[in-house]
Amino acid sequence: GLTRERIASLPKVEVHSHIDGAVFPEDIWNIAQRNSVRLHVGRERDGRFLASLDDTRRFFGTDDGRPHSYNLTNGAEFDLFLNRFGVTLSLMQTPDTIRDVVRHFVLDAASRGVVYLEGRFAPRYSTVEGLTIPNVVDAAVDGVRQAMKESGGILAKLILCVGREEKTEAREQGRRDTTSEVIETAMDFSRSGNVITGIDLACNEIAYPPDEYVDDFAGTFHNPLLRRTIHAGEVAPTREQAIRNMRVAVSDMRADGLGHALPIMDDEDLLDEVVRKGIRIERSPYSNLCSGLINDSADLRTDELLRRGVKVVVSSDDQAIFNADVNDNLAAVCAAHDFGVKEFAKLQLNGVTTAFCTAGEAALVKKLFKDRGLDLEEVARAA
């Protein structure tokens, strides 16, 4: 299979990357210092702070260079997992820091060979210190534009996430449910500027199946500028529930993409529908491996998905949390199935043909690929 070194030298897409899980400790610390922000240790804001870059590195555990595994059934490890996101989110609470984090996120992706990027984040998590959801999104869009101007070699889009705990927590806490505001903000921004091009339902699938959000997502069906991707079939309590969640996402929420969709091969009718509709399947092997959801990258059956005509794409999910970037994830898949340049290019073509961008922009991305030595049109003709 292709080596990681070779993969790193090739142009690629990254379509499933959570911004709050993608920024490495050095950048987090530098952004915090530049903006005079103290980094909270995790989500609870209990008065504990990271005091130095070494502190931040130790908290993220990136010193050994190996991917991080988490036993998410263990309370302490689950808290550590969430608290690592919390550090970045404690930074993303002002327009300047949000802009800076997103800018670094895009530039970092470009440095790893990414020429088309979709980054996702939940704007409500950045409203703790008083920003409104439109404030948050506006700053993030500025960060993307700034980074694209600096880089000159990447097209980047943003997907706004709704945390699937939102409705339940809003009821329990007696506060306003922000789901409709996030979706309305996404629709407003999709009509002006073309950076916000998707929405996502994310987070705890075990406790919160997608059903309660069907009507909210249905409100976007009339907007051709906004696509929908749903985390479904990742960590549902049973395989049957995982399949049901995927079915709800595809049939009732009209998903253009499915995040993870681990048991998709277990339902032939659903698989046929995914192929027929050109729905993209977003796979992240190290995320699944390090969370104990699979035992080997081969368990994702990427080779079979490609043979069946599924628009499968490989991304990193949360590169700073798992300490494995998009190149590591692609290398894992290539090693598992002895993929060469042909199969690698097919994965990239899938990413471009299902990208949450305009046809003109997709043509531009293909040109970026060709300029860097990978002709996706030639791949399409061969297929």
C-alpha positions in Angstrom: 0.0 0.0 0.0 0.9 3.6 -0.3 3.2 4.8 2.5 2.3 7.6 4.8 5.2 9.7 3.4 3.9 9.3 -0.1 0.3 10.1 1.0 1.5 13.2 2.8 3.0 14.4 -0.5 -0.2 14.0 -2.5 -3.2 16.4 -2.6 -6.3 15.3 -0.7 -9.7 16.2 0.7 -10.7 16.3 4.4 -14.5 16.5 4.9 -15.0 15.2 8.4 -12.9 17.2 10.9 -14.2 18.8 14.1 -12.4 22.1 14.7 -12.5 21.8 18.5 -10.8 18.4 18.2 -8.3 19.4 15.5 -6.0 22.1 17.0 -2.8 20.8 18.5 -1.5 21.9 21.9 1.2 24.2 20.5 -1.3 26.2 18.4 -3.8 26.3 21.3 -1.2 27.7 23.7 0.2 30.2 21.2 -3.3 31.5 20.3 -4.2 31.8 24.0 -1.0 33.8 24.7 -1.5 36.1 21.7 -5.0 36.9 22.9 -4.3 36.9 26.7 -6.7 34.1 27.3 -6.3 31.6 30.2 -7.0 28.0 29.2 -9.5 26.1 31.4 -8.7 22.5 32.2 -11.8 21.0 30.6 -15.4 21.8 30.4 -16.4 22.6 34.0 -14.6 25.9 34.4 -13.8 25.0 38.0 -10.8 27.4 38.5 -8.1 25.1 37.1 -6.0 26.4 34.3 -3.1 25.2 32.1 -0.1 27.2 33.1 2.4 26.6 30.3 3.0 25.0 26.9 4.4 21.9 28.7 1.3 21.7 30.8 -0.9 21.9 27.6 1.2 19.2 25.9 1.0 16.9 28.9 -2.8 17.4 29.1 -3.2 16.4 25.5 -0.6 13.6 25.8 0.9 14.3 22.4 4.6 13.9 23.4 5.0 10.2 22.5 3.8 10.7 18.9 1.4 7.7 19.0 -2.3 7.7 18.5 -4.4 8.0 21.7 -6.9 5.4 22.7 -9.8 5.9 25.1 -12.0 3.5 26.9 -15.2 5.5 26.6 -17.0 3.1 29.0 -14.6 4.2 31.8 -15.8 7.4 33.5 -12.4 8.9 34.1 -11.3 8.3 30.5 -14.5 9.6 29.1 -14.1 12.8 31.1 -10.5 13.2 29.8 -11.8 12.7 26.3 -14.4 15.4 26.6 -12.1 17.7 28.6 -9.6 17.8 25.8 -12.3 19.3 23.6 -13.1 21.6 26.5 -9.6 23.2 26.4 -10.0 24.3 22.8 -13.6 25.4 23.5 -12.5 27.6 26.4 -10.3 29.4 23.9 -13.1 29.8 21.3 -15.2 32.4 23.3 -14.3 35.7 21.6 -14.4 36.8 18.0 -10.6 37.2 17.9 -9.8 33.8 19.3 -12.5 32.0 17.1 -11.1 33.7 14.1 -7.5 32.8 15.1 -8.4 29.1 15.9 -10.2 28.6 12.6 -7.5 30.3 10.6 -4.9 28.0 12.2 -7.2 25.0 11.5 -7.3 25.8 7.8 -3.6 26.6 7.4 -2.7 23.4 9.3 -4.9 21.3 6.9 -3.2 23.0 3.9 0.3 22.1 5.4 -0.8 18.4 5.4 -1.6 18.5 1.7 -5.4 19.2 1.9 -6.7 21.2 -1.0 -10.4 20.9 -0.1 -11.5 21.1 3.5 -14.8 21.0 5.3 -14.4 21.9 9.0 -17.3 21.5 11.4 -18.1 23.0 14.8 -21.0 23.6 17.2 -21.4 27.4 17.6 -23.5 27.1 20.7 -20.4 25.8 22.6 -18.7 29.2 21.9 -21.5 31.2 23.6 -20.5 30.6 27.2 -19.1 34.1 27.6 -21.9 36.0 25.9 -21.4 35.8 22.2 -24.5 35.1 20.1 -24.5 32.3 17.6 -24.3 34.7 14.6 -21.3 36.4 16.3 -19.6 33.1 16.6 -20.3 32.1 13.0 -19.2 35.5 11.6 -15.9 35.2 13.3 -15.3 31.6 12.1 -16.1 32.7 8.5 -13.6 35.5 8.8 -11.0 32.9 9.9 -11.7 30.8 6.9 -11.4 33.7 4.5 -8.2 34.9 6.0 -6.6 31.5 5.9 -7.6 30.9 2.2 -6.1 34.2 1.3 -2.9 33.4 3.1 -2.6 29.9 1.7 -3.7 30.4 -1.8 -3.9 26.6 -2.3 -7.0 25.4 -0.4 -10.7 25.8 -0.7 -12.4 25.6 2.8 -16.0 25.4 3.9 -17.7 25.2 7.3 -20.5 22.9 8.6 -22.5 24.0 11.6 -23.2 21.3 14.1 -26.1 20.8 16.5 -25.2 18.8 19.5 -27.8 16.1 19.8 -28.0 16.7 23.6 -29.3 20.2 23.0 -33.1 19.7 23.2 -33.0 17.5 26.3 -30.5 19.8 28.1 -32.5 22.9 27.2 -35.6 21.3 28.7 -33.8 20.2 31.8 -32.1 23.5 32.3 -35.1 25.6 31.6 -33.4 27.5 28.8 -34.1 28.2 25.1 -33.4 25.4 22.7 -30.9 26.8 20.2 -31.3 24.2 17.4 -33.5 26.4 15.2 -31.2 29.4 15.7 -28.1 27.4 14.6 -30.0 26.1 11.5 -31.4 29.5 10.6 -27.9 31.1 11.0 -26.5 28.4 8.7 -29.2 29.2 6.1 -28.6 32.9 6.4 -24.9 32.6 5.9 -25.3 30.0 3.1 -27.1 32.7 1.1 -24.2 35.2 1.5 -20.6 34.4 1.1 -20.7 30.7 0.4 -18.5 29.6 3.4 -21.2 27.9 5.5 -22.5 25.1 3.2 -23.7 22.4 5.6 -25.3 21.4 8.9 -24.6 18.3 11.0 -26.2 16.5 13.9 -23.3 15.4 16.2 -22.2 14.1 19.6 -23.8 11.5 21.9 -25.6 9.0 19.6 -26.0 6.5 22.5 -28.4 8.7 24.5 -29.9 10.8 21.7 -31.1 9.2 18.5 -31.8 11.6 15.6 -35.6 11.5 15.7 -36.2 14.6 17.7 -34.3 16.7 15.1 -36.1 15.5 12.0 -38.4 18.5 11.8 -35.6 21.0 12.3 -33.5 19.5 9.5 -36.6 19.3 7.3 -36.7 23.1 7.5 -33.6 23.2 5.2 -34.9 21.0 2.4 -35.9 24.0 0.3 -32.4 25.5 0.5 -30.2 24.0 -2.2 -27.2 25.9 -0.9 -27.1 24.0 2.4 -26.3 20.3 2.7 -26.9 17.9 5.5 -24.6 15.4 7.1 -25.6 13.3 10.1 -23.5 11.3 12.6 -25.3 8.0 12.5 -24.2 4.4 13.0 -21.2 5.4 15.1 -21.9 4.6 18.8 -25.5 3.6 19.0 -26.4 1.2 21.9 -27.2 -1.7 19.6 -26.4 -2.5 15.9 -30.2 -2.5 15.3 -30.4 1.0 16.7 -27.4 2.1 14.6 -29.1 0.9 11.4 -32.3 2.6 12.4 -30.5 5.9 13.1 -28.9 5.7 9.6 -32.3 5.0 8.1 -33.8 8.0 9.8 -30.9 10.2 8.6 -31.2 9.1 5.0 -35.0 8.9 4.6 -36.4 11.5 7.0 -33.5 14.0 7.3 -32.4 13.6 3.6 -28.7 13.3 4.6 -26.2 14.1 1.9 -23.5 12.5 4.1 -23.3 10.0 7.0 -20.7 10.3 9.6 -19.1 6.9 10.4 -22.0 4.7 9.4 -20.1 1.6 10.7 -22.8 -1.1 10.1 -23.8 0.3 6.6 -22.8 -3.0 5.0 -25.3 -4.9 7.2 -28.4 -3.5 5.5 -28.5 -4.2 1.7 -31.5 -2.0 1.1 -30.0 1.0 2.9 -26.7 0.4 1.1 -28.5 0.4 -2.3 -30.2 3.6 -1.3 -27.0 5.3 -0.3 -25.4 4.3 -3.7 -28.4 5.4 -5.7 -28.6 8.8 -4.0 -24.8 9.4 -4.0 -24.7 9.9 -0.2 -21.2 10.1 1.0 -19.9 7.9 3.8 -17.4 9.7 6.0 -14.9 7.3 7.6 -12.2 8.0 10.2 -10.3 4.8 11.1 -8.2 6.1 13.9 -11.2 7.6 15.6 -13.0 4.3 15.5 -9.9 2.3 16.5 -8.9 4.5 19.4 -12.5 4.5 20.7 -12.6 0.7 20.6 -15.4 0.6 18.0 -13.4 -1.5 15.6 -10.4 -3.8 16.0 -8.6 -3.1 12.7 -8.9 -0.6 9.9 -9.9 -3.4 7.6 -13.1 -3.7 9.7 -14.3 -0.6 7.9 -14.4 -2.6 4.6 -13.4 0.4 2.6 -12.4 -1.9 -0.3 -15.9 -3.4 -0.5 -17.5 0.0 -0.3 -15.4 1.2 -3.2 -16.3 -1.9 -5.2 -20.0 -1.3 -4.5 -19.9 2.2 -5.8 -20.3 3.9 -2.4 -19.0 7.5 -2.2 -16.7 6.7 0.8 -14.2 9.3 1.9 -11.5 9.0 4.6 -10.9 11.9 7.1 -9.4 12.5 10.5 -12.4 13.4 12.7 -10.4 14.8 15.7 -6.8 14.8 14.8 -5.6 16.4 18.1 -7.7 14.2 20.3 -6.5 10.9 18.7 -3.1 12.3 17.6 -3.7 11.0 14.1 -4.1 13.3 11.1 -5.7 12.8 7.7 -2.5 11.3 6.3 -2.3 8.8 9.2 -5.9 7.8 8.5 -5.4 7.4 4.8 -2.2 5.4 5.4 -4.2 3.1 7.7 -6.8 2.4 5.0 -4.1 1.9 2.3 -2.2 -0.5 4.5 -5.3 -2.5 5.4 -6.3 -3.1 1.8 -3.0 -2.7 -0.1 -4.3 0.4 -1.8 -2.1 2.2 -4.4 -2.5 5.5 -6.1 -5.5 4.3 -8.1 -7.6 3.6 -5.0 -6.3 6.6 -3.2 -7.4 8.8 -6.1 -10.8 7.2 -6.1 -11.3 8.1 -2.4 -10.3 11.7 -3.3 -12.6 11.8 -6.3 -15.4 10.7 -4.0 -14.7 13.6 -1.8 -14.7 16.1 -4.6 -17.9 14.8 -6.3 -19.8 14.9 -2.9 -18.2 18.1 -1.7 -20.5 20.7 -0.1 -19.6 23.3 -2.7 -20.7 24.5 -6.1 -19.9 22.8 -9.4 -17.6 25.6 -10.3 -15.7 25.2 -7.0 -15.5 21.5 -7.5 -13.9 22.1 -10.9 -11.4 24.5 -9.2 -10.5 21.8 -6.7 -9.9 19.3 -9.5 -7.5 21.8 -11.0 -5.7 22.1 -7.6 -5.3 18.3 -7.6 -4.0 18.3 -11.2 -1.6 21.1 -10.5 -0.1 18.9 -7.7 0.2 15.8 -9.8 -3.1 13.9 -9.4 -5.6 14.1 -12.3 -9.0 13.2 -10.9 -10.6 13.5 -14.4 -8.4 10.8 -15.6 -9.4 8.7 -12.6 -13.1 9.3 -13.4 -12.6 8.2 -17.0 -10.8 5.1 -16.0 -13.6 4.2 -13.6 
